[in-house]
């Protein structure tokens, strides 16, 4: 099951991400993203807010007042 979900391509991409974190590239990009008002971050957040799992999660959290 695991090999179907985490493929060789996934592993390669994860290694690229780790390299970007280790060499400072991720931090540099994140700082630039914040300096220009986070357009990519905001777009992704808005897009993902419309996913069914997010809508269901919001509804479920509203039923759990102790997690506020």
N, CA, C, O and CB atoms as a CASP TS submission, in Angstrom:
PFRMAT TS
TARGET T0000
AUTHOR 0000-0000-0000
METHOD Language model
MODEL 1
PARENT N/A
ATOM      1  N   UNK     1       0.823  -1.183   0.000  1.00  0.00           N
ATOM      2  CA  UNK     1       0.000   0.000   0.000  1.00  0.00           C
ATOM      3  C   UNK     1       0.872   1.254   0.000  1.00  0.00           C
ATOM      4  O   UNK     1       0.633   2.178  -0.778  1.00  0.00           O
ATOM      5  CB  UNK     1      -0.939  -0.006   1.203  1.00  0.00           C
ATOM      6  N   UNK     2       1.872   1.287   0.862  1.00  0.00           N
ATOM      7  CA  UNK     2       2.713   2.471   0.981  1.00  0.00           C
ATOM      8  C   UNK     2       3.405   2.864  -0.311  1.00  0.00           C
ATOM      9  O   UNK     2       3.523   4.051  -0.618  1.00  0.00           O
ATOM     10  CB  UNK     2       3.736   2.249   2.031  1.00  0.00           C
ATOM     11  N   UNK     3       3.864   1.878  -1.070  1.00  0.00           N
ATOM     12  CA  UNK     3       4.566   2.173  -2.320  1.00  0.00           C
ATOM     13  C   UNK     3       3.636   2.768  -3.367  1.00  0.00           C
ATOM     14  O   UNK     3       4.089   3.447  -4.288  1.00  0.00           O
ATOM     15  CB  UNK     3       5.215   0.915  -2.866  1.00  0.00           C
ATOM     16  N   UNK     4       2.349   2.517  -3.230  1.00  0.00           N
ATOM     17  CA  UNK     4       1.386   3.105  -4.172  1.00  0.00           C
ATOM     18  C   UNK     4       1.143   4.572  -3.845  1.00  0.00           C
ATOM     19  O   UNK     4       0.838   5.373  -4.729  1.00  0.00           O
ATOM     20  CB  UNK     4       0.054   2.328  -4.144  1.00  0.00           C
ATOM     21  N   UNK     5       1.279   4.913  -2.583  1.00  0.00           N
ATOM     22  CA  UNK     5       1.019   6.284  -2.164  1.00  0.00           C
ATOM     23  C   UNK     5       2.287   7.122  -2.253  1.00  0.00           C
ATOM     24  O   UNK     5       2.269   8.224  -2.802  1.00  0.00           O
ATOM     25  CB  UNK     5       0.462   6.313  -0.739  1.00  0.00           C
ATOM     26  N   UNK     6       3.386   6.604  -1.714  1.00  0.00           N
ATOM     27  CA  UNK     6       4.657   7.317  -1.773  1.00  0.00           C
ATOM     28  C   UNK     6       5.501   6.653  -2.848  1.00  0.00           C
ATOM     29  O   UNK     6       6.232   5.696  -2.596  1.00  0.00           O
ATOM     30  CB  UNK     6       5.393   7.314  -0.384  1.00  0.00           C
ATOM     31  N   UNK     7       5.377   7.190  -4.049  1.00  0.00           N
ATOM     32  CA  UNK     7       6.068   6.632  -5.206  1.00  0.00           C
ATOM     33  C   UNK     7       7.501   7.146  -5.264  1.00  0.00           C
ATOM     34  O   UNK     7       7.896   7.999  -4.468  1.00  0.00           O
ATOM     35  CB  UNK     7       5.320   6.980  -6.506  1.00  0.00           C
ATOM     36  N   UNK     8       8.264   6.631  -6.195  1.00  0.00           N
ATOM     37  CA  UNK     8       9.633   7.102  -6.391  1.00  0.00           C
ATOM     38  C   UNK     8       9.630   8.587  -6.751  1.00  0.00           C
ATOM     39  O   UNK     8      10.502   9.338  -6.313  1.00  0.00           O
ATOM     40  CB  UNK     8      10.341   6.279  -7.492  1.00  0.00           C
ATOM     41  N   UNK     9       8.664   9.000  -7.537  1.00  0.00           N
ATOM     42  CA  UNK     9       8.540  10.420  -7.899  1.00  0.00           C
ATOM     43  C   UNK     9       8.283  11.272  -6.653  1.00  0.00           C
ATOM     44  O   UNK     9       8.836  12.364  -6.518  1.00  0.00           O
ATOM     45  CB  UNK     9       7.398  10.623  -8.931  1.00  0.00           C
ATOM     46  N   UNK    10       7.449  10.775  -5.752  1.00  0.00           N
ATOM     47  CA  UNK    10       7.177  11.483  -4.497  1.00  0.00           C
ATOM     48  C   UNK    10       8.453  11.606  -3.677  1.00  0.00           C
ATOM     49  O   UNK    10       8.738  12.667  -3.123  1.00  0.00           O
ATOM     50  CB  UNK    10       6.084  10.757  -3.681  1.00  0.00           C
ATOM     51  N   UNK    11       9.211  10.538  -3.599  1.00  0.00           N
ATOM     52  CA  UNK    11      10.469  10.560  -2.840  1.00  0.00           C
ATOM     53  C   UNK    11      11.441  11.585  -3.420  1.00  0.00           C
ATOM     54  O   UNK    11      12.097  12.313  -2.675  1.00  0.00           O
ATOM     55  CB  UNK    11      11.120   9.162  -2.834  1.00  0.00           C
ATOM     56  N   UNK    12      11.533  11.642  -4.743  1.00  0.00           N
ATOM     57  CA  UNK    12      12.422  12.611  -5.393  1.00  0.00           C
ATOM     58  C   UNK    12      11.998  14.035  -5.054  1.00  0.00           C
ATOM     59  O   UNK    12      12.836  14.884  -4.748  1.00  0.00           O
ATOM     60  CB  UNK    12      12.427  12.407  -6.922  1.00  0.00           C
ATOM     61  N   UNK    13      10.704  14.289  -5.108  1.00  0.00           N
ATOM     62  CA  UNK    13      10.193  15.628  -4.806  1.00  0.00           C
ATOM     63  C   UNK    13      10.436  15.985  -3.340  1.00  0.00           C
ATOM     64  O   UNK    13      10.777  17.126  -3.028  1.00  0.00           O
ATOM     65  CB  UNK    13       8.690  15.716  -5.131  1.00  0.00           C
ATOM     66  N   UNK    14      10.264  15.024  -2.448  1.00  0.00           N
ATOM     67  CA  UNK    14      10.517  15.265  -1.022  1.00  0.00           C
ATOM     68  C   UNK    14      11.993  15.582  -0.782  1.00  0.00           C
ATOM     69  O   UNK    14      12.318  16.427   0.053  1.00  0.00           O
ATOM     70  CB  UNK    14      10.093  14.037  -0.180  1.00  0.00           C
ATOM     71  N   UNK    15      12.877  14.920  -1.501  1.00  0.00           N
ATOM     72  CA  UNK    15      14.308  15.204  -1.373  1.00  0.00           C
ATOM     73  C   UNK    15      14.625  16.605  -1.874  1.00  0.00           C
ATOM     74  O   UNK    15      15.460  17.300  -1.295  1.00  0.00           O
ATOM     75  CB  UNK    15      15.137  14.166  -2.145  1.00  0.00           C
ATOM     76  N   UNK    16      13.955  17.027  -2.958  1.00  0.00           N
ATOM     77  CA  UNK    16      14.151  18.385  -3.467  1.00  0.00           C
ATOM     78  C   UNK    16      13.704  19.412  -2.434  1.00  0.00           C
ATOM     79  O   UNK    16      14.381  20.416  -2.214  1.00  0.00           O
ATOM     80  CB  UNK    16      13.382  18.586  -4.786  1.00  0.00           C
ATOM     81  N   UNK    17      12.571  19.160  -1.807  1.00  0.00           N
ATOM     82  CA  UNK    17      12.060  20.074  -0.784  1.00  0.00           C
ATOM     83  C   UNK    17      13.035  20.137   0.391  1.00  0.00           C
ATOM     84  O   UNK    17      13.334  21.223   0.888  1.00  0.00           O
ATOM     85  CB  UNK    17      10.655  19.628  -0.300  1.00  0.00           C
ATOM     86  N   UNK    18      13.527  18.994   0.836  1.00  0.00           N
ATOM     87  CA  UNK    18      14.489  18.967   1.937  1.00  0.00           C
ATOM     88  C   UNK    18      15.742  19.763   1.582  1.00  0.00           C
ATOM     89  O   UNK    18      16.258  20.513   2.411  1.00  0.00           O
ATOM     90  CB  UNK    18      14.862  17.518   2.288  1.00  0.00           C
ATOM     91  N   UNK    19      16.225  19.605   0.368  1.00  0.00           N
ATOM     92  CA  UNK    19      17.401  20.353  -0.075  1.00  0.00           C
ATOM     93  C   UNK    19      17.130  21.849  -0.034  1.00  0.00           C
ATOM     94  O   UNK    19      17.984  22.621   0.402  1.00  0.00           O
ATOM     95  CB  UNK    19      17.811  19.926  -1.492  1.00  0.00           C
ATOM     96  N   UNK    20      15.942  22.271  -0.487  1.00  0.00           N
ATOM     97  CA  UNK    20      15.586  23.694  -0.453  1.00  0.00           C
ATOM     98  C   UNK    20      15.542  24.216   0.981  1.00  0.00           C
ATOM     99  O   UNK    20      15.928  25.356   1.240  1.00  0.00           O
ATOM    100  CB  UNK    20      14.229  23.923  -1.138  1.00  0.00           C
ATOM    101  N   UNK    21      15.078  23.395   1.902  1.00  0.00           N
ATOM    102  CA  UNK    21      15.048  23.798   3.315  1.00  0.00           C
ATOM    103  C   UNK    21      16.476  23.912   3.839  1.00  0.00           C
ATOM    104  O   UNK    21      16.821  24.887   4.507  1.00  0.00           O
ATOM    105  CB  UNK    21      14.230  22.779   4.170  1.00  0.00           C
ATOM    106  N   UNK    22      17.294  22.925   3.539  1.00  0.00           N
ATOM    107  CA  UNK    22      18.663  22.897   4.058  1.00  0.00           C
ATOM    108  C   UNK    22      19.541  23.999   3.477  1.00  0.00           C
ATOM    109  O   UNK    22      20.398  24.533   4.180  1.00  0.00           O
ATOM    110  CB  UNK    22      19.289  21.556   3.774  1.00  0.00           C
ATOM    111  N   UNK    23      19.344  24.352   2.202  1.00  0.00           N
ATOM    112  CA  UNK    23      20.214  25.366   1.600  1.00  0.00           C
ATOM    113  C   UNK    23      19.673  26.790   1.742  1.00  0.00           C
ATOM    114  O   UNK    23      20.278  27.740   1.244  1.00  0.00           O
ATOM    115  CB  UNK    23      20.417  25.054   0.140  1.00  0.00           C
ATOM    116  N   UNK    24      18.536  26.933   2.420  1.00  0.00           N
ATOM    117  CA  UNK    24      17.987  28.261   2.669  1.00  0.00           C
ATOM    118  C   UNK    24      17.062  28.773   1.581  1.00  0.00           C
ATOM    119  O   UNK    24      16.494  29.857   1.716  1.00  0.00           O
ATOM    120  CB  UNK    24      19.090  29.219   2.848  1.00  0.00           C
ATOM    121  N   UNK    25      16.904  28.024   0.519  1.00  0.00           N
ATOM    122  CA  UNK    25      16.046  28.458  -0.587  1.00  0.00           C
ATOM    123  C   UNK    25      14.595  28.622  -0.177  1.00  0.00           C
ATOM    124  O   UNK    25      13.929  29.572  -0.590  1.00  0.00           O
ATOM    125  CB  UNK    25      16.133  27.475  -1.721  1.00  0.00           C
ATOM    126  N   UNK    26      14.106  27.696   0.635  1.00  0.00           N
ATOM    127  CA  UNK    26      12.718  27.786   1.087  1.00  0.00           C
ATOM    128  C   UNK    26      12.514  29.049   1.913  1.00  0.00           C
ATOM    129  O   UNK    26      11.548  29.780   1.698  1.00  0.00           O
ATOM    130  CB  UNK    26      12.329  26.541   1.909  1.00  0.00           C
ATOM    131  N   UNK    27      13.413  29.311   2.854  1.00  0.00           N
ATOM    132  CA  UNK    27      13.294  30.496   3.708  1.00  0.00           C
ATOM    133  C   UNK    27      13.348  31.767   2.867  1.00  0.00           C
ATOM    134  O   UNK    27      12.585  32.703   3.106  1.00  0.00           O
ATOM    135  CB  UNK    27      14.411  30.515   4.773  1.00  0.00           C
ATOM    136  N   UNK    28      14.235  31.804   1.895  1.00  0.00           N
ATOM    137  CA  UNK    28      14.354  32.975   1.017  1.00  0.00           C
ATOM    138  C   UNK    28      13.045  33.207   0.269  1.00  0.00           C
ATOM    139  O   UNK    28      12.538  34.328   0.227  1.00  0.00           O
ATOM    140  CB  UNK    28      15.522  32.794   0.014  1.00  0.00           C
ATOM    141  N   UNK    29      12.505  32.152  -0.317  1.00  0.00           N
ATOM    142  CA  UNK    29      11.242  32.269  -1.056  1.00  0.00           C
ATOM    143  C   UNK    29      10.100  32.691  -0.140  1.00  0.00           C
ATOM    144  O   UNK    29       9.251  33.492  -0.529  1.00  0.00           O
ATOM    145  CB  UNK    29      10.898  30.941  -1.738  1.00  0.00           C
ATOM    146  N   UNK    30      10.079  32.151   1.077  1.00  0.00           N
ATOM    147  CA  UNK    30       9.015  32.488   2.035  1.00  0.00           C
ATOM    148  C   UNK    30       9.103  33.961   2.433  1.00  0.00           C
ATOM    149  O   UNK    30       8.080  34.639   2.541  1.00  0.00           O
ATOM    150  CB  UNK    30       9.108  31.587   3.294  1.00  0.00           C
ATOM    151  N   UNK    31      10.317  34.454   2.651  1.00  0.00           N
ATOM    152  CA  UNK    31      10.486  35.867   2.997  1.00  0.00           C
ATOM    153  C   UNK    31      10.023  36.767   1.857  1.00  0.00           C
ATOM    154  O   UNK    31       9.342  37.766   2.090  1.00  0.00           O
ATOM    155  CB  UNK    31      11.952  36.163   3.338  1.00  0.00           C
ATOM    156  N   UNK    32      10.387  36.420   0.640  1.00  0.00           N
ATOM    157  CA  UNK    32       9.954  37.205  -0.522  1.00  0.00           C
ATOM    158  C   UNK    32       8.439  37.158  -0.647  1.00  0.00           C
ATOM    159  O   UNK    32       7.806  38.186  -0.887  1.00  0.00           O
ATOM    160  CB  UNK    32      10.617  36.682  -1.819  1.00  0.00           C
ATOM    161  N   UNK    33       7.858  35.988  -0.490  1.00  0.00           N
ATOM    162  CA  UNK    33       6.397  35.827  -0.558  1.00  0.00           C
ATOM    163  C   UNK    33       5.720  36.755   0.452  1.00  0.00           C
ATOM    164  O   UNK    33       4.704  37.374   0.134  1.00  0.00           O
ATOM    165  CB  UNK    33       5.991  34.347  -0.287  1.00  0.00           C
ATOM    166  N   UNK    34       6.264  36.857   1.646  1.00  0.00           N
ATOM    167  CA  UNK    34       5.690  37.721   2.673  1.00  0.00           C
ATOM    168  C   UNK    34       5.899  39.198   2.359  1.00  0.00           C
ATOM    169  O   UNK    34       5.033  40.021   2.655  1.00  0.00           O
ATOM    170  CB  UNK    34       6.293  37.394   4.026  1.00  0.00           C
ATOM    171  N   UNK    35       7.022  39.536   1.772  1.00  0.00           N
ATOM    172  CA  UNK    35       7.308  40.935   1.436  1.00  0.00           C
ATOM    173  C   UNK    35       6.354  41.480   0.381  1.00  0.00           C
ATOM    174  O   UNK    35       6.085  42.681   0.352  1.00  0.00           O
ATOM    175  CB  UNK    35       8.740  41.071   0.946  1.00  0.00           C
ATOM    176  N   UNK    36       5.844  40.620  -0.477  1.00  0.00           N
ATOM    177  CA  UNK    36       4.944  41.074  -1.545  1.00  0.00           C
ATOM    178  C   UNK    36       3.477  40.802  -1.226  1.00  0.00           C
ATOM    179  O   UNK    36       2.628  40.847  -2.115  1.00  0.00           O
ATOM    180  CB  UNK    36       5.310  40.398  -2.856  1.00  0.00           C
ATOM    181  N   UNK    37       3.179  40.520   0.039  1.00  0.00           N
ATOM    182  CA  UNK    37       1.787  40.375   0.458  1.00  0.00           C
ATOM    183  C   UNK    37       1.210  38.974   0.389  1.00  0.00           C
ATOM    184  O   UNK    37      -0.006  38.807   0.475  1.00  0.00           O
ATOM    185  CB  UNK    37       0.960  41.246  -0.356  1.00  0.00           C
ATOM    186  N   UNK    38       2.047  37.973   0.238  1.00  0.00           N
ATOM    187  CA  UNK    38       1.647  36.557   0.226  1.00  0.00           C
ATOM    188  C   UNK    38       0.593  36.199  -0.826  1.00  0.00           C
ATOM    189  O   UNK    38      -0.397  35.553  -0.482  1.00  0.00           O
ATOM    190  CB  UNK    38       1.125  36.183   1.575  1.00  0.00           C
ATOM    191  N   UNK    39       0.761  36.586  -2.073  1.00  0.00           N
ATOM    192  CA  UNK    39      -0.266  36.280  -3.081  1.00  0.00           C
ATOM    193  C   UNK    39      -0.448  34.787  -3.333  1.00  0.00           C
ATOM    194  O   UNK    39      -1.580  34.317  -3.452  1.00  0.00           O
ATOM    195  CB  UNK    39       0.081  36.957  -4.378  1.00  0.00           C
ATOM    196  N   UNK    40       0.646  34.038  -3.416  1.00  0.00           N
ATOM    197  CA  UNK    40       0.532  32.602  -3.682  1.00  0.00           C
ATOM    198  C   UNK    40      -0.081  31.897  -2.479  1.00  0.00           C
ATOM    199  O   UNK    40      -0.969  31.058  -2.628  1.00  0.00           O
ATOM    200  CB  UNK    40       1.915  31.993  -4.016  1.00  0.00           C
ATOM    201  N   UNK    41       0.396  32.244  -1.289  1.00  0.00           N
ATOM    202  CA  UNK    41      -0.125  31.642  -0.063  1.00  0.00           C
ATOM    203  C   UNK    41      -1.624  31.894   0.066  1.00  0.00           C
ATOM    204  O   UNK    41      -2.387  30.976   0.368  1.00  0.00           O
ATOM    205  CB  UNK    41       0.614  32.195   1.167  1.00  0.00           C
ATOM    206  N   UNK    42      -2.045  33.130  -0.161  1.00  0.00           N
ATOM    207  CA  UNK    42      -3.470  33.474  -0.047  1.00  0.00           C
ATOM    208  C   UNK    42      -4.308  32.729  -1.089  1.00  0.00           C
ATOM    209  O   UNK    42      -5.400  32.249  -0.788  1.00  0.00           O
ATOM    210  CB  UNK    42      -3.668  34.993  -0.205  1.00  0.00           C
ATOM    211  N   UNK    43      -3.792  32.638  -2.307  1.00  0.00           N
ATOM    212  CA  UNK    43      -4.525  31.936  -3.370  1.00  0.00           C
ATOM    213  C   UNK    43      -4.699  30.458  -3.021  1.00  0.00           C
ATOM    214  O   UNK    43      -5.779  29.896  -3.199  1.00  0.00           O
ATOM    215  CB  UNK    43      -3.789  32.079  -4.723  1.00  0.00           C
ATOM    216  N   UNK    44      -3.635  29.837  -2.526  1.00  0.00           N
ATOM    217  CA  UNK    44      -3.725  28.424  -2.157  1.00  0.00           C
ATOM    218  C   UNK    44      -4.666  28.229  -0.970  1.00  0.00           C
ATOM    219  O   UNK    44      -5.441  27.273  -0.939  1.00  0.00           O
ATOM    220  CB  UNK    44      -2.331  27.867  -1.824  1.00  0.00           C
ATOM    221  N   UNK    45      -4.598  29.128   0.000  1.00  0.00           N
ATOM    222  CA  UNK    45      -5.474  29.022   1.174  1.00  0.00           C
ATOM    223  C   UNK    45      -6.939  29.144   0.748  1.00  0.00           C
ATOM    224  O   UNK    45      -7.789  28.389   1.220  1.00  0.00           O
ATOM    225  CB  UNK    45      -5.122  30.115   2.224  1.00  0.00           C
ATOM    226  N   UNK    46      -7.233  30.087  -0.136  1.00  0.00           N
ATOM    227  CA  UNK    46      -8.610  30.254  -0.615  1.00  0.00           C
ATOM    228  C   UNK    46      -9.078  29.035  -1.398  1.00  0.00           C
ATOM    229  O   UNK    46     -10.207  28.575  -1.226  1.00  0.00           O
ATOM    230  CB  UNK    46      -8.723  31.506  -1.486  1.00  0.00           C
ATOM    231  N   UNK    47      -8.216  28.519  -2.252  1.00  0.00           N
ATOM    232  CA  UNK    47      -8.566  27.340  -3.050  1.00  0.00           C
ATOM    233  C   UNK    47      -8.854  26.144  -2.145  1.00  0.00           C
ATOM    234  O   UNK    47      -9.845  25.439  -2.332  1.00  0.00           O
ATOM    235  CB  UNK    47      -7.431  26.998  -4.039  1.00  0.00           C
ATOM    236  N   UNK    48      -7.987  25.924  -1.169  1.00  0.00           N
ATOM    237  CA  UNK    48      -8.132  24.761  -0.292  1.00  0.00           C
ATOM    238  C   UNK    48      -9.283  24.912   0.689  1.00  0.00           C
ATOM    239  O   UNK    48      -9.805  23.911   1.179  1.00  0.00           O
ATOM    240  CB  UNK    48      -6.849  24.524   0.468  1.00  0.00           C
ATOM    241  N   UNK    49      -9.690  26.137   0.985  1.00  0.00           N
ATOM    242  CA  UNK    49     -10.822  26.355   1.897  1.00  0.00           C
ATOM    243  C   UNK    49     -12.114  25.799   1.310  1.00  0.00           C
ATOM    244  O   UNK    49     -13.063  25.506   2.037  1.00  0.00           O
ATOM    245  CB  UNK    49     -10.988  27.854   2.202  1.00  0.00           C
ATOM    246  N   UNK    50     -12.139  25.659  -0.006  1.00  0.00           N
ATOM    247  CA  UNK    50     -13.333  25.148  -0.670  1.00  0.00           C
ATOM    248  C   UNK    50     -13.345  23.630  -0.827  1.00  0.00           C
ATOM    249  O   UNK    50     -14.306  23.072  -1.356  1.00  0.00           O
ATOM    250  CB  UNK    50     -13.465  25.783  -2.014  1.00  0.00           C
ATOM    251  N   UNK    51     -12.296  22.963  -0.377  1.00  0.00           N
ATOM    252  CA  UNK    51     -12.277  21.508  -0.433  1.00  0.00           C
ATOM    253  C   UNK    51     -13.316  20.961   0.541  1.00  0.00           C
ATOM    254  O   UNK    51     -13.527  21.530   1.613  1.00  0.00           O
ATOM    255  CB  UNK    51     -10.861  20.953  -0.104  1.00  0.00           C
ATOM    256  N   UNK    52     -13.951  19.882   0.178  1.00  0.00           N
ATOM    257  CA  UNK    52     -14.985  19.283   1.015  1.00  0.00           C
ATOM    258  C   UNK    52     -14.457  18.948   2.410  1.00  0.00           C
ATOM    259  O   UNK    52     -15.150  19.165   3.403  1.00  0.00           O
ATOM    260  CB  UNK    52     -15.535  18.025   0.350  1.00  0.00           C
ATOM    261  N   UNK    53     -13.249  18.427   2.488  1.00  0.00           N
ATOM    262  CA  UNK    53     -12.696  18.049   3.793  1.00  0.00           C
ATOM    263  C   UNK    53     -12.593  19.266   4.711  1.00  0.00           C
ATOM    264  O   UNK    53     -12.781  19.142   5.921  1.00  0.00           O
ATOM    265  CB  UNK    53     -11.310  17.393   3.623  1.00  0.00           C
ATOM    266  N   UNK    54     -12.303  20.425   4.159  1.00  0.00           N
ATOM    267  CA  UNK    54     -12.218  21.641   4.975  1.00  0.00           C
ATOM    268  C   UNK    54     -13.594  22.091   5.439  1.00  0.00           C
ATOM    269  O   UNK    54     -13.760  22.525   6.578  1.00  0.00           O
ATOM    270  CB  UNK    54     -11.540  22.767   4.190  1.00  0.00           C
ATOM    271  N   UNK    55     -14.576  21.987   4.559  1.00  0.00           N
ATOM    272  CA  UNK    55     -15.944  22.370   4.927  1.00  0.00           C
ATOM    273  C   UNK    55     -16.477  21.462   6.033  1.00  0.00           C
ATOM    274  O   UNK    55     -17.092  21.932   6.990  1.00  0.00           O
ATOM    275  CB  UNK    55     -16.874  22.311   3.696  1.00  0.00           C
ATOM    276  N   UNK    56     -16.238  20.170   5.894  1.00  0.00           N
ATOM    277  CA  UNK    56     -16.687  19.214   6.912  1.00  0.00           C
ATOM    278  C   UNK    56     -15.944  19.465   8.223  1.00  0.00           C
ATOM    279  O   UNK    56     -16.549  19.434   9.295  1.00  0.00           O
ATOM    280  CB  UNK    56     -16.463  17.751   6.433  1.00  0.00           C
ATOM    281  N   UNK    57     -14.641  19.711   8.143  1.00  0.00           N
ATOM    282  CA  UNK    57     -13.855  19.990   9.340  1.00  0.00           C
ATOM    283  C   UNK    57     -14.359  21.211  10.083  1.00  0.00           C
ATOM    284  O   UNK    57     -14.445  21.206  11.311  1.00  0.00           O
ATOM    285  CB  UNK    57     -12.405  20.179   8.978  1.00  0.00           C
ATOM    286  N   UNK    58     -14.690  22.253   9.343  1.00  0.00           N
ATOM    287  CA  UNK    58     -15.219  23.472   9.967  1.00  0.00           C
ATOM    288  C   UNK    58     -16.532  23.175  10.682  1.00  0.00           C
ATOM    289  O   UNK    58     -16.753  23.622  11.807  1.00  0.00           O
ATOM    290  CB  UNK    58     -15.426  24.583   8.909  1.00  0.00           C
ATOM    291  N   UNK    59     -17.389  22.424  10.026  1.00  0.00           N
ATOM    292  CA  UNK    59     -18.677  22.067  10.626  1.00  0.00           C
ATOM    293  C   UNK    59     -18.474  21.231  11.893  1.00  0.00           C
ATOM    294  O   UNK    59     -19.124  21.471  12.911  1.00  0.00           O
ATOM    295  CB  UNK    59     -19.546  21.294   9.612  1.00  0.00           C
ATOM    296  N   UNK    60     -17.578  20.258  11.826  1.00  0.00           N
ATOM    297  CA  UNK    60     -17.321  19.414  12.999  1.00  0.00           C
ATOM    298  C   UNK    60     -16.737  20.224  14.156  1.00  0.00           C
ATOM    299  O   UNK    60     -17.139  20.046  15.306  1.00  0.00           O
ATOM    300  CB  UNK    60     -16.367  18.270  12.631  1.00  0.00           C
ATOM    301  N   UNK    61     -15.785  21.118  13.850  1.00  0.00           N
ATOM    302  CA  UNK    61     -15.190  21.939  14.910  1.00  0.00           C
ATOM    303  C   UNK    61     -16.224  22.833  15.568  1.00  0.00           C
ATOM    304  O   UNK    61     -16.120  23.127  16.759  1.00  0.00           O
ATOM    305  CB  UNK    61     -14.055  22.788  14.352  1.00  0.00           C
ATOM    306  N   UNK    62     -17.233  23.276  14.802  1.00  0.00           N
ATOM    307  CA  UNK    62     -18.277  24.125  15.388  1.00  0.00           C
ATOM    308  C   UNK    62     -19.117  23.359  16.407  1.00  0.00           C
ATOM    309  O   UNK    62     -19.782  23.970  17.244  1.00  0.00           O
ATOM    310  CB  UNK    62     -19.181  24.687  14.288  1.00  0.00           C
ATOM    311  N   UNK    63     -19.091  22.046  16.343  1.00  0.00           N
ATOM    312  CA  UNK    63     -19.836  21.215  17.287  1.00  0.00           C
ATOM    313  C   UNK    63     -19.017  20.885  18.538  1.00  0.00           C
ATOM    314  O   UNK    63     -19.506  20.208  19.442  1.00  0.00           O
ATOM    315  CB  UNK    63     -20.278  19.927  16.606  1.00  0.00           C
ATOM    316  N   UNK    64     -17.786  21.360  18.586  1.00  0.00           N
ATOM    317  CA  UNK    64     -16.887  21.050  19.703  1.00  0.00           C
ATOM    318  C   UNK    64     -16.421  22.340  20.367  1.00  0.00           C
ATOM    319  O   UNK    64     -15.302  22.788  20.119  1.00  0.00           O
ATOM    320  CB  UNK    64     -15.668  20.221  19.218  1.00  0.00           C
ATOM    321  N   UNK    65     -17.258  22.942  21.203  1.00  0.00           N
ATOM    322  CA  UNK    65     -16.899  24.232  21.798  1.00  0.00           C
ATOM    323  C   UNK    65     -15.645  24.186  22.670  1.00  0.00           C
ATOM    324  O   UNK    65     -15.021  25.222  22.897  1.00  0.00           O
ATOM    325  CB  UNK    65     -18.045  24.738  22.617  1.00  0.00           C
ATOM    326  N   UNK    66     -15.271  23.025  23.155  1.00  0.00           N
ATOM    327  CA  UNK    66     -14.102  22.914  24.020  1.00  0.00           C
ATOM    328  C   UNK    66     -12.780  23.074  23.280  1.00  0.00           C
ATOM    329  O   UNK    66     -11.736  23.171  23.924  1.00  0.00           O
ATOM    330  CB  UNK    66     -14.120  21.594  24.717  1.00  0.00           C
ATOM    331  N   UNK    67     -12.788  23.104  21.948  1.00  0.00           N
ATOM    332  CA  UNK    67     -11.521  23.247  21.218  1.00  0.00           C
ATOM    333  C   UNK    67     -11.232  24.685  20.810  1.00  0.00           C
ATOM    334  O   UNK    67     -10.244  24.939  20.122  1.00  0.00           O
ATOM    335  CB  UNK    67     -11.536  22.372  19.985  1.00  0.00           C
ATOM    336  N   UNK    68     -12.066  25.621  21.216  1.00  0.00           N
ATOM    337  CA  UNK    68     -11.847  27.029  20.848  1.00  0.00           C
ATOM    338  C   UNK    68     -10.658  27.617  21.533  1.00  0.00           C
ATOM    339  O   UNK    68     -10.344  28.790  21.326  1.00  0.00           O
ATOM    340  CB  UNK    68     -13.054  27.852  21.168  1.00  0.00           C
TER
END
